[in-house]
Amino acid sequence: MTADVQAAEQLTLTDEESRLLQLGLIEWCGPARSTEEFAVAMGFDGREDLHHGSLRIRAALIAHEALEPMDWARALLATELAFASDVSARATSGPPRPAGPTRRPSVSYGPPS
């Protein structure tokens, strides 16, 4: 293992921090959608690489395997964007619509009522 390649425990990530990165990465394989350009801006080769790369990095985090510095950067940025902004992270085609009687909010903090 080279000096640049580090596992989560070498970076002193807690289990919760590792899980947060895992959840952020999996968003890109589910509800979050990206354009080719946005995927490239996050350090991936495109949308398909974002999908496969997210799964690969997530699997390495789960297994406590070492990651290259660029993969740590991808994980952090993808997580920040997945949770920080519905407009940028999900690459919507228009402005977000407000929640109303026919549309539930996109974030839920508990069981549906």
C-alpha positions in Angstrom: 0.0 0.0 0.0 1.4 3.4 -0.9 1.5 6.3 1.5 -1.2 8.1 -0.4 -3.7 5.2 -0.2 -5.6 5.2 3.1 -8.4 3.3 4.7 -11.2 4.9 6.6 -9.7 4.0 10.0 -6.4 5.5 9.0 -8.2 8.8 8.5 -9.9 8.3 11.8 -13.4 8.3 10.3 -16.0 7.2 12.7 -18.5 4.5 11.7 -21.1 7.2 11.4 -18.9 9.3 9.1 -18.2 6.3 6.9 -21.9 5.5 6.8 -22.7 9.1 5.8 -20.3 8.8 2.8 -21.9 5.5 1.9 -25.3 7.0 1.9 -24.2 10.0 -0.1 -22.7 7.8 -2.7 -25.7 5.5 -3.0 -27.9 8.5 -3.6 -26.3 8.7 -7.1 -27.5 5.2 -7.8 -31.0 6.0 -6.7 -32.9 9.2 -6.4 -30.1 11.6 -7.4 -29.6 12.0 -11.1 -26.7 13.7 -12.8 -25.8 15.1 -16.2 -22.6 14.0 -17.9 -21.1 17.4 -17.2 -22.0 17.3 -13.5 -20.5 13.8 -13.2 -17.3 15.0 -14.8 -17.2 18.0 -12.5 -17.4 15.6 -9.5 -14.3 13.8 -10.8 -15.9 10.9 -12.7 -15.6 10.2 -16.4 -19.3 10.6 -16.9 -22.7 9.4 -15.6 -22.0 5.7 -16.1 -18.6 6.1 -14.3 -20.4 8.0 -11.5 -22.8 5.1 -11.0 -20.1 2.4 -11.1 -17.6 4.5 -9.2 -20.1 5.2 -6.4 -20.8 1.6 -6.0 -17.1 0.7 -6.0 -16.1 3.4 -3.5 -19.1 2.5 -1.3 -18.1 -1.2 -1.3 -14.5 -0.2 -0.3 -15.9 2.0 2.6 -18.0 -0.9 3.8 -15.1 -3.3 3.7 -12.7 -0.7 5.3 -10.4 -0.9 2.3 -7.9 1.7 1.3 -8.9 4.4 -1.2 -6.9 6.6 -3.5 -7.0 10.3 -2.6 -9.1 11.1 -5.7 -11.7 8.5 -4.5 -11.8 10.2 -1.1 -12.4 13.5 -2.8 -15.1 12.0 -5.1 -16.8 10.4 -2.0 -16.8 13.7 -0.1 -18.0 15.9 -3.0 -20.7 13.4 -4.1 -22.0 13.2 -0.6 -22.0 17.0 -0.1 -23.8 17.5 -3.3 -26.3 14.7 -2.8 -27.5 16.1 0.5 -26.8 19.9 0.2 -28.9 21.0 -2.8 -31.9 19.4 -4.4 -31.3 21.7 -7.5 -27.7 20.9 -8.1 -27.4 17.4 -6.8 -30.4 16.0 -8.6 -29.8 18.1 -11.7 -33.5 18.9 -12.1 -34.8 20.3 -15.3 -36.4 23.3 -13.6 -36.8 25.0 -10.3 -37.9 22.7 -7.4 -41.6 22.8 -6.9 -42.8 23.6 -3.4 -44.3 20.8 -1.3 -48.1 20.9 -1.5 -51.1 18.7 -1.0 -50.3 16.6 -4.1 -46.5 16.5 -3.5 -44.7 15.3 -0.4 -41.4 17.0 0.5 -38.3 15.3 -0.9 -36.8 14.9 2.6 -38.5 12.9 5.3 -37.4 12.9 8.9 -39.7 10.2 10.1 -42.3 7.6 9.1 -45.0 8.8 6.8 -48.0 10.1 8.5 
